[in-house]
Amino acid sequence: MARTQGSRSEITGPLIRDVARSLFAREGYAAVSMRQIASAVGVQAGALYAYIPDKQALLFDLLESHMQDTLASWHDDPVNPPLIRLEAFVRYHIGFSLDRTDAVFLSYMELRNLTPENFDRIARLRGQYEAALEVILRDGQKTGAMQFADAKLTTLALIAMLTGVTNWYREGGRLDRQRIGDIYWSLVRGAVGAD
């Protein structure tokens, strides 16, 4: 399939992903057509199919790459005490999420638009990320540094709380990222009974 004269695949492919991510986050997956994406990129609608099979594949690709990036960039050091590891996770999750607000929004709000097979694949990746936090919490519980009733539920609650920062935080607002991290760390310490 022909690309628009002068377009280059190493530029157009990533641009399609960036534009789709932004449009899906702003307008919702169901409301965005492939024609809209093509128009925003500056290519003919048919040219999109040289890069991606269909809109479902595009959404899946965006969600999968976000989860793979999340997993690849998080590094736990089990040698450290659990509270140090938990603080590192809190600050990592907030910073990573704030740098990728559209991707985070899609990862939570557009899961419902995935086919069952694609949903299961994303759920497995999310499960790996959740498991990384759960390991830290269980280690904290074993050492007595943390007190909570259920590790799985605490894991899900903490991730939801940390991810929620993307809904309201704005650069240049009343609190900078460092201060947000400090406050959230204090909240998490309380939530896991570490205070």
ABEGO torsion letter per residue (X at the ends): XBBBBGBBAAAAAAAAAAAAAAAAAAAEAAABBAAAAAAAAGBBAAAAAAABABAAAAAAAAAAAAAAAAAAABBBBAABBAAAAAAAAAAAAAAAAAABAAAAAAAAAAAAABBAAAAAAAAAAAAAAAAAAAAAAAAAAAAGABBBABAAAAAAAAAAAAAAAAAABBBGBABBAAAAAAAAAAAAAAAAGAX
